[in-house]
Amino acid sequence: MEDRDDLGRSLGLAGVVSLVGVVACTVAVVVLVLADHPHRAVIVVSAALFSLAGLRAVLPGRPWYASRHRWLDVAFYAGLGALVWFFSPWTATMGLP
């Protein structure tokens, strides 16, 4: 069976690579949190968001994680990544004694 997005379109090589990257970042975050490295986990989330912004800026078409407006997607992912990165010292210490 061929990999498809939610609209039934083929993901293609770039879509599969980006999907594998997101899954790898998710696994890395879980491992880092379980290994008691919350700040590194938050930085991985931020790096994943910056990567998605970069991929959205250069990939042709509309990948599986995108809306219809390319530059709004880039601004959203990059802005969210910057906010997560900025607040990482505080978010990584939440819940610690």
N, C-alpha and C positions, 0 to 999 in steps of 0.2 A: 504494500500500500504506500502511496506517495504522501509525503507530509504536506498538509494543507493548513491555511489559516482559517479563521472563523467565517470568512466569506467564501470558502471553497476554492480559493486560488492556491496554486503551488507556491511553497515558501521559497524555493530556489536556494542556491548556495549561500548567499548573503543572509537570508532569513534563517537558515539552519545554523550558520555560524553564530549569529546574534543570539539565537535561542540557546545554543550550547553555552555561550558566554554567560547568559543570565542564570542558567542552571548552575554553572560552575561558581559564580559569585554567591548564589544562594547557599550552596553547600559550604563554601568558604566562610560565610557569615555564621552559619550554624556551628561549624567546627570551632571557630574563634570564640563564639559565645560560650560553648561548652567547655572550652579550654581556659575560660576566665580571662579573655582578652577583649573586653567590650569596645575599647577605643579603636582597636584595629578593625573590628567588625564594622563599626560605623564608618571608618575610612573606606573599607571595601564597598559599602553601600554607596558612598559618595562617588567613588571611582566608577562603579557600574553605571550610575546616572550620567556622569560625564561621558562615558563610553557610548551610551545610548544616544546622547545628544550628538556626539561626533559621527556616529554611524548614520543617524537620521539626516545629518547635513550632507553626507557624501553618497549615500545609497540612492540609486534611482528608484522611482516608484514609491509605493507605500508599504513599508514593512509591517509585520504582524503587530508591532507595538505602537503604531503611529495613528494619528488622526489625519484629517484631510489637509491640514495646514502645516507644511514643512517647517517654516521658520518659527511658528508658534510652538511646535513640538520641541525644536532645538532650544528656544528660550525657556520653555517650561522645564525640560530635563536638566539643562545647565543651571538654571536658577535654583531648582530643588536640590541639585548636587551641591551648589555653593552654600545653600542654607544648612544642609546636613553637615557639610564640612565645617562651617562657621560654628554651629552649635554642638559639634562633636565632643568638646571637652565636658559639656554639661550632660548631654544625652548619654554618654558612655558611663557616667558615674551614677545615673539614676538607679535607685534600688540597692545601692551598695551601703553597707553600714558605716 
